[in-house]
Amino acid sequence: MAEDNQNGNIVKKKECKKSEEGGGSAWEIAYGDFMTSMMAFFLVMWLVAATNVQQRQVISYYYTHPGAISMLKSGNGMPSKGVFNIGSKEISVSHIPSQSPVQRGNKVSGPNKMSIAFVKGEKSKKTISRSNFNNLLKVLIGIKNAVNKGKNLAPYKSQLKMNITERGLEIIIFDKNNKPMFKKGSAELEPYAKKIIGIVANNLKKIPNKIIIEGHTSSVKYINSTLSNWNLSTMRANSTRYALQQSGISRNRIDSVVGYAGTRPMPGTSPDDPINRRVVIIVKNL
C-alpha cells in the first residue's frame, strides 16, 4: 500500500504478520519426550545385559515393594538403600518386614552366603545361603503373581502379606472388615481363603523347607461357654495345615502348628483390630 505525503514523496507501508504465540517451540517438547523415552529404553537394555536372573528378580521385587529391600555395595558392610552393585556377584539384602523391625543388613564374606541382621530388643544375625534366599523369593513372587491372576480373588489380594524375615518366608492371611477368612466363630475356611492357601501350597511344593503354621485372633473375646480364643486360634491353624495337606503338602514338612489367641497383635494395630485375626504360614530357612 502506498500513499503520498506532504512533500510529494511516495511512502510504502508494509504489514508484517505476527507469529502465533508459542509457535515454533512445540517440537522441543516432543523431542524432549522422545529423548527421555530413549534414555529409559537404553537403561532397561543395559540392566538386562548386565544382570543375571536372580539380580533381576531382586530388582523387580525392590520396585514392586518400595522400601522393602536395600542393596549393599559389596565389601563396605553398610546399608545403602536403593543402590545396586550390578558388577558384584554377591547381593546382600536387608528386608523390612511388617512384624519384625529391621534396622540394617550386613554382608558375610563368601560367594554363597548372605546375611540379614534384625534388631529386636538386641541385635542378632542370621545367615542364609544364596540358593535358599533365591528359592524363597521365587516362591513369594510365584504366589503374588498367581493371586493377582486368580479368578475372583481381586477383592481379597490386599489381605495377603508376605515378608522374608529372620525366620524365613512369612505368608500372612488376615481378616478385614466384612471379609473374614474363616466363618464367624469357627475354623471353617471361606472359599477365597481356600483358594489362596491352595496357591500357596502349589508354590511350596517346589522347595523342601519345613513349615510352621500360627493361628491368631484379635483380643475380642469369643462368647461361648466351651470355646476360647486359645481354642479358636489353634483350631484355625490346624485347619490351615489340613488345607495345605489337601493341596499336596506332605505331612512330614509340617514342623509345628500353634495358636496364640490375641497375645501377639501386629505392630501398630489395636489389639481388637480385625487384621489381628490371621494365620501365618512360615517357610523356614534351610
C-alpha positions as CSV (number, residue, x, y, z in Angstrom):
1,M,0.0,0.0,0.0
2,A,1.5,3.3,-1.0
3,E,0.3,7.0,-0.3
4,D,1.7,10.5,-0.9
5,N,3.0,12.6,1.9
6,Q,3.0,16.4,2.1
7,N,6.4,16.6,0.3
8,G,5.3,14.6,-2.6
9,N,7.4,11.5,-1.8
10,I,5.9,8.1,-2.0
11,V,5.7,6.3,1.3
12,K,5.3,2.5,1.3
13,K,3.6,0.8,4.3
14,K,4.2,-2.9,4.8
15,E,2.1,-5.0,7.1
16,C,4.1,-7.8,8.9
17,K,2.3,-10.9,10.1
18,K,2.7,-11.6,13.7
19,S,3.8,-15.1,14.5
20,E,1.4,-17.1,16.7
21,E,2.3,-17.0,20.3
22,G,4.3,-20.1,21.3
23,G,4.8,-21.1,17.7
24,G,8.0,-23.0,16.8
25,S,8.5,-24.5,20.3
26,A,6.1,-27.4,20.2
27,W,8.7,-29.6,18.6
28,E,11.1,-29.1,21.5
29,I,8.6,-30.7,23.9
30,A,8.1,-33.7,21.6
31,Y,11.9,-34.0,21.1
32,G,12.4,-33.9,24.9
33,D,9.8,-36.7,25.4
34,F,11.5,-38.7,22.7
35,M,14.9,-38.4,24.3
36,T,13.6,-39.3,27.7
37,S,12.0,-42.4,26.3
38,M,15.2,-43.4,24.5
39,M,17.2,-43.0,27.7
40,A,14.8,-45.2,29.6
41,F,14.9,-47.8,26.9
42,F,18.7,-48.0,26.8
43,L,18.7,-48.1,30.7
44,V,16.4,-51.2,30.6
45,M,18.6,-52.8,27.8
46,W,21.7,-52.2,29.9
47,L,20.1,-53.8,33.0
48,V,19.0,-56.8,31.0
49,A,22.6,-57.3,29.7
50,A,24.4,-56.5,32.9
51,T,22.4,-58.7,35.4
52,N,21.6,-62.3,35.9
53,V,18.2,-63.9,36.6
54,Q,18.5,-63.6,40.4
55,Q,19.6,-60.0,40.3
56,R,16.7,-59.1,38.0
57,Q,14.3,-60.8,40.4
58,V,15.6,-58.8,43.3
59,I,15.4,-55.6,41.3
60,S,11.9,-56.4,40.3
61,Y,10.9,-57.1,43.9
62,Y,12.6,-53.9,45.0
63,Y,10.4,-51.8,42.8
64,T,7.2,-53.6,43.5
65,H,7.8,-53.4,47.3
66,P,9.1,-49.9,47.9
67,G,11.3,-49.7,51.0
68,A,11.4,-53.5,51.5
69,I,14.8,-54.2,50.2
70,S,18.1,-52.3,50.2
71,M,21.1,-53.5,48.2
72,L,24.5,-53.2,49.8
73,K,27.7,-52.5,47.9
74,S,30.0,-55.5,48.1
75,G,32.6,-55.1,50.8
76,N,31.5,-52.0,52.7
77,G,29.1,-53.6,55.1
78,M,26.9,-50.6,55.3
79,P,23.4,-50.4,54.0
80,S,22.8,-48.2,51.0
81,K,19.1,-48.2,50.2
82,G,18.4,-48.2,46.5
83,V,22.0,-48.7,45.4
84,F,22.6,-51.7,43.1
85,N,26.1,-53.0,42.7
86,I,25.4,-54.7,39.4
87,G,29.0,-55.7,38.8
88,S,29.2,-57.8,42.0
89,K,28.4,-61.5,42.1
90,E,27.2,-61.1,45.7
91,I,24.0,-59.4,46.8
92,S,23.2,-58.5,50.4
93,V,19.7,-57.9,51.3
94,S,18.2,-56.0,54.2
95,H,14.5,-56.7,54.3
96,I,11.9,-54.7,56.3
97,P,9.1,-57.0,57.3
98,S,5.9,-55.8,59.0
99,Q,6.2,-57.9,62.1
100,S,9.9,-57.6,62.9
101,P,11.6,-54.2,62.8
102,V,14.8,-54.4,60.8
103,Q,17.4,-51.7,61.0
104,R,20.3,-52.9,58.8
105,G,21.7,-55.8,56.9
106,N,25.4,-56.8,56.8
107,K,27.1,-58.9,54.2
108,V,29.0,-62.1,55.1
109,S,32.1,-62.9,53.1
110,G,32.0,-65.8,50.7
111,P,30.3,-66.2,47.3
112,N,27.4,-68.4,48.5
113,K,26.4,-66.6,51.7
114,M,24.3,-63.6,52.6
115,S,23.0,-62.4,55.9
116,I,20.1,-60.5,57.3
117,A,20.6,-58.6,60.6
118,F,17.5,-58.0,62.6
119,V,17.1,-55.7,65.5
120,K,14.5,-56.9,68.0
121,G,15.5,-56.0,71.6
122,E,19.1,-56.8,70.9
123,K,20.9,-57.4,67.6
124,S,21.1,-60.9,66.2
125,K,22.4,-62.1,62.8
126,K,21.1,-64.9,60.6
127,T,23.0,-66.2,57.7
128,I,21.2,-68.0,54.8
129,S,22.5,-69.4,51.6
130,R,22.1,-67.6,48.4
131,S,20.2,-70.5,46.9
132,N,17.8,-70.6,49.8
133,F,17.0,-66.9,49.6
134,N,16.6,-67.2,45.9
135,N,14.1,-70.1,46.4
136,L,12.1,-68.2,49.0
137,L,12.0,-65.1,46.7
138,K,10.8,-67.2,43.8
139,V,8.0,-68.7,46.0
140,L,7.0,-65.2,47.1
141,I,6.8,-63.9,43.5
142,G,5.0,-67.0,42.3
143,I,2.3,-66.7,45.0
144,K,1.9,-63.0,44.3
145,N,1.5,-63.5,40.6
146,A,-0.9,-66.4,40.9
147,V,-3.1,-64.5,43.4
148,N,-3.1,-61.4,41.1
149,K,-4.3,-63.7,38.2
150,G,-6.7,-65.8,40.3
151,K,-10.3,-65.7,39.3
152,N,-12.5,-63.8,41.8
153,L,-9.5,-63.1,44.1
154,A,-9.1,-59.4,43.3
155,P,-11.2,-58.2,46.3
156,Y,-9.0,-60.3,48.7
157,K,-5.5,-59.9,47.5
158,S,-4.9,-57.0,49.9
159,Q,-5.5,-59.5,52.7
160,L,-2.3,-61.3,51.8
161,K,1.1,-60.1,53.0
162,M,4.5,-61.7,52.5
163,N,7.9,-60.9,54.0
164,I,11.3,-62.5,54.1
165,T,12.4,-62.3,57.8
166,E,14.9,-63.9,60.1
167,R,12.6,-66.9,60.4
168,G,12.1,-67.4,56.6
169,L,9.3,-66.5,54.3
170,E,6.3,-65.3,56.3
171,I,2.9,-65.6,54.5
172,I,0.2,-63.8,56.4
173,I,-3.5,-64.1,55.5
174,F,-5.7,-61.8,57.6
175,D,-9.3,-60.5,58.0
176,K,-10.6,-57.2,57.0
177,N,-14.0,-55.7,58.0
178,N,-16.7,-57.8,56.3
179,K,-14.0,-60.0,54.7
180,P,-13.2,-62.8,57.2
181,M,-11.1,-65.7,56.1
182,F,-13.0,-68.1,58.5
183,K,-16.7,-68.4,59.1
184,K,-17.6,-66.5,62.3
185,G,-16.6,-68.3,65.5
186,S,-15.4,-71.4,63.6
187,A,-12.3,-72.9,62.0
188,E,-14.1,-73.4,58.6
189,L,-12.3,-71.6,55.8
190,E,-14.1,-69.2,53.5
191,P,-13.9,-70.2,49.8
192,Y,-11.5,-67.4,48.9
193,A,-9.1,-68.4,51.7
194,K,-9.1,-72.0,50.5
195,K,-8.1,-70.7,47.0
196,I,-5.3,-68.6,48.4
197,I,-4.0,-71.5,50.6
198,G,-4.2,-73.7,47.5
199,I,-2.0,-71.3,45.6
200,V,0.5,-71.1,48.5
201,A,0.6,-74.9,48.6
202,N,1.3,-75.2,44.8
203,N,4.3,-72.9,45.1
204,L,5.6,-74.5,48.3
205,K,5.8,-77.9,46.5
206,K,8.8,-76.6,44.6
207,I,11.0,-76.3,47.7
208,P,11.7,-78.7,50.6
209,N,11.7,-76.2,53.5
210,K,9.8,-77.1,56.7
211,I,6.6,-75.2,57.6
212,I,5.3,-73.6,60.8
213,I,1.6,-72.6,61.0
214,E,0.5,-70.0,63.5
215,G,-3.1,-69.0,64.4
216,H,-4.0,-65.6,65.8
217,T,-7.2,-63.9,66.9
218,S,-8.0,-60.3,68.0
219,S,-8.4,-59.5,71.6
220,V,-12.2,-59.5,71.3
221,K,-13.4,-62.4,73.4
222,Y,-15.5,-65.1,71.7
223,I,-18.6,-65.5,73.8
224,N,-19.0,-69.3,74.1
225,S,-19.0,-71.4,77.1
226,T,-16.8,-74.1,75.5
227,L,-14.6,-72.2,73.0
228,S,-12.0,-69.6,73.9
229,N,-9.7,-67.5,71.6
230,W,-6.9,-70.0,72.5
231,N,-9.0,-72.9,71.2
232,L,-10.1,-70.9,68.2
233,S,-6.6,-69.8,67.1
234,T,-5.3,-73.3,67.4
235,M,-8.2,-74.8,65.5
236,R,-7.7,-72.3,62.7
237,A,-4.0,-73.0,62.5
238,N,-4.8,-76.7,62.3
239,S,-7.5,-76.1,59.6
240,T,-4.9,-74.3,57.6
241,R,-2.5,-77.2,58.0
242,Y,-5.2,-79.6,56.7
243,A,-5.9,-77.3,53.7
244,L,-2.2,-77.3,52.8
245,Q,-2.0,-81.1,53.0
246,Q,-5.2,-81.4,50.9
247,S,-3.4,-79.3,48.3
248,G,-0.4,-81.6,48.2
249,I,2.0,-80.6,51.0
250,S,3.4,-83.6,52.7
251,R,2.6,-84.0,56.4
252,N,6.4,-84.6,57.0
253,R,7.0,-80.9,56.1
254,I,4.8,-79.6,58.9
255,D,7.2,-78.6,61.7
256,S,4.6,-77.2,64.2
257,V,1.0,-75.9,64.5
258,V,0.4,-73.4,67.2
259,G,-2.3,-71.0,68.4
260,Y,-1.5,-67.6,70.1
261,A,-5.1,-66.3,70.7
262,G,-4.8,-62.5,70.9
263,T,-1.5,-62.3,72.6
264,R,0.5,-61.2,69.6
265,P,-1.2,-58.3,67.8
266,M,0.5,-57.0,64.7
267,P,2.7,-54.0,65.4
268,G,1.0,-50.6,65.1
269,T,-2.5,-52.1,65.4
270,S,-5.1,-52.1,68.1
271,P,-5.5,-55.5,69.8
272,D,-9.1,-55.6,68.7
273,D,-8.4,-54.8,65.1
274,P,-9.8,-57.4,62.6
275,I,-6.4,-57.6,61.0
276,N,-5.2,-59.5,64.0
277,R,-7.4,-62.4,63.1
278,R,-4.9,-64.1,60.9
279,V,-2.9,-67.2,60.1
280,V,0.8,-67.1,59.4
281,I,2.5,-69.7,57.3
282,I,6.2,-69.6,57.9
283,V,8.5,-71.3,55.4
284,K,11.6,-71.9,57.5
285,N,15.1,-71.1,56.3
286,L,17.1,-74.2,55.5
